[in-house]
């Protein structure tokens, strides 16, 4: 058991060598295997946890490889391990609950999270979404501006989806998936 502040999520990614780029989507749906099928990747999968999937982490690679696993009951995480998952693939996912979020850090730039509101992706997330992480000082945790910004966003997403990035997040069973060439138009 660690005494680390639960809001210090970016450090888990940095310690495991996963902080050069970051692209992650959280989708409100009960079944991570159904997400893999909808991503058209069901034939090129490997059952593993994130600790094992790290071997396929290749920032800025062309090949699209994602790890898909349960975030919490009713939520699925899609973490880019290589390449960028195209928006048409995210748009095609069924969301029984109607919600999804996406956050990325790529080429030195953090893109503010976007959310799917049940009918379309939007950049303007309601102000109350940010209240709890702001009150708890999530944006003050971390040794760099990047870590502080990512911790703030990740905390907001953790409260919305019911799961923080921590040691257990890396041992959650999931599926490593290679998105076949031509499965989705390249953006």
C-alpha positions as CSV (number, residue, x, y, z in Angstrom):
1,X,0.0,0.0,0.0
2,X,1.4,3.4,-1.0
3,X,1.0,6.7,0.8
4,X,1.0,8.6,-2.5
5,X,-1.7,11.2,-2.9
6,X,-4.4,9.7,-5.1
7,X,-4.5,12.9,-7.2
8,X,-0.8,12.3,-8.2
9,X,-1.9,10.1,-11.2
10,X,0.5,11.4,-13.8
11,X,3.5,10.0,-11.8
12,X,2.2,6.5,-12.3
13,X,2.4,6.9,-16.0
14,X,5.8,8.6,-15.9
15,X,7.3,5.9,-13.6
16,X,6.2,3.2,-16.1
17,X,7.5,5.1,-19.1
18,X,4.1,6.0,-20.5
19,X,4.3,9.8,-20.3
20,X,6.0,10.7,-23.7
21,X,2.5,10.8,-25.3
22,X,-0.9,10.0,-23.8
23,X,-4.2,9.4,-25.5
24,X,-7.0,7.9,-23.5
25,X,-10.8,7.6,-23.9
26,X,-13.2,6.6,-21.2
27,X,-16.5,5.2,-22.6
28,X,-19.6,4.6,-20.6
29,X,-20.4,1.0,-21.5
30,X,-20.4,-2.3,-19.6
31,X,-18.3,-4.5,-21.8
32,X,-14.7,-3.9,-22.8
33,X,-14.8,-6.9,-25.2
34,X,-17.7,-5.3,-27.1
35,X,-15.6,-2.2,-27.5
36,X,-12.8,-4.2,-29.0
37,X,-15.3,-5.7,-31.6
38,X,-16.6,-2.2,-32.4
39,X,-13.0,-1.0,-32.9
40,X,-12.7,-3.8,-35.5
41,X,-9.7,-5.3,-33.6
42,X,-11.2,-8.5,-32.3
43,X,-8.9,-10.7,-34.5
44,X,-5.7,-9.1,-33.3
45,X,-5.8,-9.1,-29.6
46,X,-3.7,-10.2,-26.6
47,X,-5.1,-10.7,-23.2
48,X,-2.9,-8.8,-20.7
49,X,-2.8,-6.1,-18.1
50,X,-1.3,-2.6,-18.6
51,X,2.0,-3.7,-16.9
52,X,2.4,-6.2,-19.7
53,X,1.0,-4.0,-22.4
54,X,3.7,-1.4,-21.8
55,X,6.1,-3.4,-24.0
56,X,4.1,-2.2,-27.0
57,X,4.2,1.5,-26.1
58,X,5.8,3.3,-29.0
59,X,5.2,7.1,-29.0
60,X,4.7,8.6,-32.4
61,X,4.5,5.3,-34.2
62,X,2.2,4.9,-37.2
63,X,0.7,1.5,-36.2
64,X,-2.4,1.9,-33.9
65,X,-2.3,-0.3,-30.8
66,X,-4.6,0.3,-27.9
67,X,-5.2,-1.4,-24.6
68,X,-8.9,-1.8,-23.7
69,X,-10.0,-2.7,-20.1
70,X,-12.6,-1.9,-17.5
71,X,-12.2,1.4,-15.7
72,X,-14.9,0.8,-13.2
73,X,-18.3,-0.8,-13.3
74,X,-20.0,0.6,-16.4
75,X,-16.9,2.4,-17.8
76,X,-14.2,1.2,-20.2
77,X,-10.8,2.7,-20.8
78,X,-9.1,2.8,-24.2
79,X,-5.5,3.7,-23.8
80,X,-3.3,4.4,-26.9
81,X,-0.1,2.4,-26.7
82,X,1.0,3.3,-30.3
83,X,-0.3,5.7,-32.9
84,X,-3.4,7.8,-32.6
85,X,-6.9,6.3,-32.5
86,X,-8.9,8.1,-35.2
87,X,-12.1,10.0,-34.2
88,X,-14.3,7.9,-36.5
89,X,-13.5,4.9,-34.4
90,X,-14.5,6.7,-31.2
91,X,-17.6,8.0,-32.8
92,X,-18.7,4.5,-33.8
93,X,-18.6,3.1,-30.3
94,X,-21.9,2.4,-28.6
95,X,-22.4,4.3,-25.4
96,X,-25.4,2.9,-23.6
97,X,-25.0,5.6,-20.9
98,X,-24.4,8.2,-23.5
99,X,-21.1,9.6,-22.1
100,X,-17.5,9.4,-23.1
101,X,-14.4,11.5,-22.5
102,X,-11.1,11.9,-24.3
103,X,-7.8,13.4,-23.1
104,X,-4.5,13.6,-24.9
105,X,-1.0,14.8,-24.6
106,X,0.9,14.7,-27.8
107,X,3.9,16.6,-29.2
108,X,4.3,18.7,-26.1
109,X,0.7,19.9,-26.1
110,X,-2.1,18.9,-23.7
111,X,-5.5,19.0,-25.3
112,X,-8.3,19.8,-22.8
113,X,-10.6,16.9,-22.3
114,X,-13.6,16.6,-24.6
115,X,-16.8,14.8,-23.8
116,X,-19.6,13.1,-25.6
117,X,-22.9,14.4,-24.3
118,X,-25.1,11.7,-25.8
119,X,-25.3,13.1,-29.3
120,X,-22.0,14.8,-30.1
121,X,-18.4,15.6,-29.0
122,X,-18.0,18.9,-27.3
123,X,-15.1,20.9,-25.8
124,X,-17.2,22.8,-23.2
125,X,-17.5,20.5,-20.2
126,X,-19.8,21.9,-17.5
127,X,-18.2,23.9,-14.8
128,X,-19.3,21.6,-12.0
129,X,-17.2,18.8,-13.6
130,X,-14.1,20.8,-12.5
131,X,-15.2,21.8,-9.0
132,X,-14.0,18.8,-6.9
133,X,-10.5,18.5,-8.4
134,X,-10.1,22.3,-8.1
135,X,-11.3,22.2,-4.4
136,X,-8.9,19.3,-3.7
137,X,-6.0,21.0,-5.3
138,X,-5.4,18.4,-8.0
139,X,-3.8,21.1,-10.2
140,X,-1.2,21.8,-7.6
141,X,0.1,18.1,-7.4
142,X,3.1,17.2,-9.5
143,X,6.7,18.4,-10.0
144,X,6.1,20.1,-13.4
145,X,3.5,22.2,-15.1
146,X,2.6,19.2,-17.3
147,X,2.2,16.9,-14.3
148,X,0.0,19.5,-12.5
149,X,-2.2,20.0,-15.6
150,X,-2.6,16.3,-16.3
151,X,-3.3,15.6,-12.6
152,X,-6.1,18.1,-12.7
153,X,-7.7,16.7,-15.8
154,X,-7.2,13.1,-14.7
155,X,-8.7,13.7,-11.3
156,X,-11.8,15.3,-13.0
157,X,-12.1,12.2,-15.3
158,X,-11.5,9.8,-12.4
159,X,-14.4,11.4,-10.4
160,X,-16.6,11.2,-13.5
161,X,-15.8,7.6,-14.4
162,X,-15.2,6.1,-11.0
163,X,-11.6,5.1,-11.2
164,X,-8.2,6.7,-10.6
165,X,-4.9,5.7,-12.2
166,X,-3.1,3.8,-9.5
167,X,-1.2,0.5,-9.1
168,X,-4.5,-1.5,-9.5
169,X,-5.2,0.3,-12.8
170,X,-2.0,-1.3,-14.2
171,X,-3.0,-4.8,-13.1
172,X,-6.6,-4.7,-14.4
173,X,-7.1,-7.4,-17.1
174,X,-7.8,-6.2,-20.5
175,X,-7.0,-6.7,-24.2
176,X,-4.1,-5.2,-26.2
177,X,-5.5,-4.6,-29.7
178,X,-3.8,-3.8,-33.0
179,X,-6.2,-1.8,-35.1
180,X,-5.8,-3.3,-38.6
181,X,-4.7,-1.0,-41.5
182,X,-7.8,0.2,-43.2
183,X,-10.1,-0.5,-40.3
184,X,-10.7,3.2,-40.0
185,X,-9.9,6.1,-42.3
186,X,-6.7,7.8,-41.2
187,X,-7.4,11.4,-40.1
